[in-house]
Amino acid sequence: MRATAAAATIAIGVTRETCAALKQLGARRVEQLPQMALTEKDLAQFGALPAPPPGPLRAICVGRHVHWKGFYLAIRAFAQFAKTSSDAELWIVNTGPFRRELEKTAARTGVASRVKFLGTLPKYSDVLQKLGESHVIMMHPALHEGFGNVCLEALAAGRPVACLDIGGPASQITPETGFAAPATNPAEAVSALADFLTKIDRDRTLLAAMSAAARARVQNHFTMRLVNETMRRFYGEAVAQHGS
């Protein structure tokens, strides 16, 4: 790996952690590029979803129920937030081997009746419908995530993303489009995520601004056209440098 990194004209990483590792391996030039980008059809599909509606907050998690997705942190954060918002709900889409543990977490934290496990929805359009009905957050505090395609889709739908300040999800958002909780210890992460939910729930003007900024960020940085143009430029520069 070190020999390959040192020989590479340009090394491409998806996350800041990957880019740092490539530099440590000896890569001379390291560039960050997203693992996934959206087509014009994708943008139209997600852009057609409505802006976050008024009413009680509906947070949503979408992904396999495995430990490293961090949904148990999302449930704990929601439970803290829910003490000040009696009508809020957390929706969790999909299923997996960790589901029973997530249900236990919801019960232990006193929000079992307000955490809705929706299971595997029959059609992708059903997932989009739930995303459109959610108010704010794609809660995705994954402990490690190479990119997190679902987070990019949520941003394109105008839903701010709340994640940990590590990995792929953190590479997609800005303070204007989401929130990255400190990846220090579970208690601090949970508290920070809960505070963000409270903030966004009480300030719907801020939510609307973040929703618009999230859509704009995807259109300006994560389209297939832009990624193709960047990759084409990288190849051109690599060929020119190698030839010289």
Phi, psi and omega per residue, in radians:
M1 nan -0.726 3.131
R2 -1.112 -0.714 3.130
A3 -1.129 -0.716 3.128
T4 -1.143 -0.787 3.133
A5 -1.070 -0.744 -3.118
A6 -1.178 -0.539 -3.112
A7 -1.433 -0.326 -3.057
A8 -1.207 2.388 3.040
T9 -1.273 -0.761 3.077
I10 -2.375 2.263 3.040
A11 -1.879 2.377 -3.069
I12 -2.038 2.204 3.072
G13 -2.058 2.704 -3.126
V14 -1.551 -0.687 -3.096
T15 -2.022 2.912 3.105
R16 -1.159 -0.533 3.104
E17 -1.163 -0.722 3.104
T18 -1.129 -0.724 3.121
C19 -1.083 -0.714 3.113
A20 -1.124 -0.689 3.129
A21 -1.150 -0.682 3.123
L22 -1.110 -0.684 3.104
K23 -1.137 -0.704 3.123
Q24 -1.154 -0.509 3.105
L25 -1.321 -0.201 3.085
G26 1.909 0.142 3.097
A27 -1.122 2.346 -3.063
R28 -1.372 -0.670 3.115
R29 -2.279 2.184 -3.112
V30 -2.134 2.266 3.107
E31 -2.142 2.548 3.116
Q32 -1.787 2.291 -3.114
L33 -2.488 2.400 -3.110
P34 -1.147 2.621 3.124
Q35 -1.310 -0.468 -3.061
M36 -2.332 2.592 3.041
A37 -2.455 2.821 -3.071
L38 -1.822 2.486 3.071
T39 -1.438 2.990 3.077
E40 -1.063 -0.637 3.100
K41 -1.121 -0.740 3.100
D42 -1.051 -0.826 -3.111
L43 -1.041 -0.710 3.127
A44 -1.150 -0.691 -3.125
Q45 -1.125 -0.845 -3.125
F46 -1.313 -0.569 3.118
G47 -1.162 -0.397 3.133
A48 -1.333 -0.247 3.115
L49 -1.229 2.528 -3.091
P50 -1.205 2.793 3.019
A51 -1.141 2.778 3.114
P52 -0.935 2.191 -3.067
P53 -1.351 2.942 3.015
P54 -1.284 3.115 3.105
G55 1.786 -3.102 -3.110
P56 -1.006 2.510 -3.073
L57 -1.149 2.377 3.043
R58 -2.136 1.801 3.059
A59 -1.540 2.671 -3.064
I60 -2.443 2.439 2.996
C61 -2.078 2.384 3.086
V62 -2.284 2.108 3.115
G63 2.790 2.942 3.119
R64 -1.123 2.508 -3.132
H65 -1.497 1.396 3.050
V66 -2.181 2.724 -2.987
H67 -0.985 -0.777 -2.987
W68 -1.261 -0.186 3.047
K69 -1.209 -0.348 3.045
G70 1.335 0.312 -3.108
F71 -1.138 -0.420 3.075
Y72 -1.150 -0.523 3.035
L73 -1.214 -0.682 3.101
A74 -1.071 -0.728 3.134
I75 -1.131 -0.773 3.132
R76 -1.114 -0.697 3.113
A77 -1.150 -0.743 3.110
F78 -1.071 -0.699 -3.138
A79 -1.072 -0.714 3.087
Q80 -1.128 -0.808 3.135
F81 -1.107 -0.684 -3.030
A82 -1.105 -0.309 3.100
K83 -1.103 -0.423 -3.123
T84 -1.898 0.059 -3.127
S85 -2.482 1.685 -2.946
S86 -1.249 -0.354 -3.065
D87 -1.842 -0.023 -3.090
A88 -1.198 2.703 3.087
E89 -2.392 2.714 3.009
L90 -2.059 2.150 3.119
W91 -1.798 2.338 3.121
I92 -2.161 2.016 -3.064
V93 -1.753 2.477 3.119
N94 1.675 -2.992 -3.124
T95 -2.679 -3.082 -3.120
G96 2.829 3.117 -3.024
P97 -1.148 -0.305 -3.100
F98 -1.664 0.104 -3.037
R99 -1.044 -0.778 -3.103
R100 -1.040 -0.674 3.109
E101 -1.157 -0.648 3.098
L102 -1.139 -0.696 3.097
E103 -1.101 -0.685 3.097
K104 -1.122 -0.689 3.117
T105 -1.091 -0.753 3.114
A106 -1.080 -0.680 3.138
A107 -1.210 -0.778 -3.116
R108 -1.098 -0.575 -3.095
T109 -1.599 0.054 3.031
G110 1.398 0.316 -3.109
V111 -2.145 0.432 -3.085
A112 -0.991 -0.639 -3.102
S113 -1.353 -0.216 -3.074
R114 -1.960 -0.040 3.015
V115 -1.788 1.951 -3.038
K116 -1.730 1.951 3.070
F117 -1.520 1.855 -3.014
L118 -1.555 -0.147 3.113
G119 1.230 -2.874 3.111
T120 -1.481 1.987 -3.117
L121 -1.314 2.510 -2.986
P122 -1.121 -0.565 -3.084
K123 -2.305 2.670 3.115
Y124 -1.104 -0.559 3.109
S125 -1.084 -0.496 3.088
D126 -1.210 -0.641 3.071
V127 -1.121 -0.760 3.123
L128 -1.073 -0.666 3.126
Q129 -1.090 -0.764 3.125
K130 -1.149 -0.665 3.091
L131 -1.098 -0.707 3.119
G132 -1.204 -0.471 3.131
E133 -1.484 -0.285 3.128
S134 -1.273 2.697 -3.061
H135 -1.574 -0.751 -2.954
V136 -2.387 -1.150 -2.671
I137 -1.919 2.343 2.824
M138 -1.586 1.676 -3.117
M139 -1.319 2.010 -3.070
H140 -2.499 1.151 -3.097
P141 -1.462 1.001 -3.089
A142 -1.152 2.476 3.126
L143 -1.289 -0.558 2.978
H144 -2.687 2.306 -3.058
E145 -2.618 2.056 -3.086
G146 -1.023 -0.675 3.067
F147 -2.593 -1.039 -3.115
G148 1.623 1.249 -3.099
N149 -0.995 -0.641 -3.083
V150 -1.124 -0.497 3.106
C151 -1.194 -0.719 3.108
L152 -1.115 -0.687 3.103
E153 -1.128 -0.681 3.112
A154 -1.114 -0.739 3.102
L155 -1.071 -0.740 3.133
A156 -1.100 -0.488 3.102
A157 -1.494 0.040 3.117
G158 1.407 0.460 3.104
R159 -1.920 2.015 3.084
P160 -1.010 2.565 -3.100
V161 -1.868 2.254 3.033
A162 -1.880 2.141 -3.045
C163 -2.523 -3.073 2.970
L164 -1.551 2.740 -3.085
D165 -1.448 0.938 3.114
I166 -2.611 2.718 2.948
G167 1.230 -2.838 -3.024
G168 -1.068 -0.832 -3.135
P169 -0.996 -0.723 -3.136
A170 -1.158 -0.434 3.125
S171 -1.336 -0.254 -3.080
Q172 -1.615 -0.517 -2.970
I173 -1.725 2.904 2.967
T174 -2.261 2.974 3.089
P175 -1.052 -0.371 -3.141
E176 -1.474 -0.258 -3.038
T177 -2.113 -0.058 -3.122
G178 -3.110 -2.867 -3.109
F179 -2.519 2.269 3.101
A180 -1.946 1.925 -3.135
A181 -1.338 2.599 3.137
P182 -1.081 2.320 3.135
A183 -1.634 1.078 -3.073
T184 -1.773 -1.124 3.040
N185 -2.570 2.815 -3.045
P186 -0.980 -0.739 -3.078
A187 -1.093 -0.761 -3.137
E188 -1.187 -0.707 3.121
A189 -1.103 -0.801 -3.140
V190 -1.075 -0.786 -3.132
S191 -1.087 -0.740 -3.132
A192 -1.160 -0.721 3.113
L193 -1.133 -0.708 3.114
A194 -1.107 -0.725 3.118
D195 -1.094 -0.667 3.128
F196 -1.164 -0.721 3.094
L197 -1.055 -0.750 3.123
T198 -1.089 -0.770 -3.126
K199 -1.067 -0.836 -3.066
I200 -1.256 -0.523 3.123
D201 -1.228 -0.642 -3.092
R202 -1.458 -0.336 -3.091
D203 -2.141 1.468 -3.099
R204 -1.269 -0.360 3.026
T205 -1.155 -0.710 3.064
L206 -1.108 -0.729 3.111
L207 -1.016 -0.802 -3.128
A208 -1.086 -0.698 3.128
A209 -1.156 -0.718 3.124
M210 -1.175 -0.637 3.112
S211 -1.072 -0.826 3.135
A212 -1.140 -0.701 -3.134
A213 -1.173 -0.588 3.131
A214 -1.128 -0.796 3.115
R215 -1.076 -0.767 -3.106
A216 -1.123 -0.664 -3.129
R217 -1.083 -0.742 3.123
V218 -1.115 -0.774 -3.119
Q219 -1.139 -0.512 -3.080
N220 -1.620 -0.274 -3.021
H221 -2.358 -0.303 -2.969
F222 -2.247 0.617 3.070
T223 -1.667 2.692 3.125
M224 -1.062 -0.638 3.140
R225 -1.078 -0.811 -3.117
L226 -1.152 -0.743 3.140
V227 -1.145 -0.702 3.099
N228 -1.099 -0.738 3.120
E229 -1.102 -0.728 3.134
T230 -1.141 -0.783 3.140
M231 -1.114 -0.696 3.099
R232 -1.081 -0.706 3.114
R233 -1.141 -0.746 3.125
F234 -1.033 -0.787 3.139
Y235 -1.100 -0.740 3.132
G236 -1.066 -0.772 3.136
E237 -1.167 -0.663 3.128
A238 -1.140 -0.770 3.137
V239 -1.100 -0.785 -3.135
A240 -1.093 -0.747 -3.122
Q241 -1.193 -0.730 -3.128
H242 -1.141 -0.670 -3.128
G243 -1.169 -0.553 -3.124
S244 -1.405 nan nan
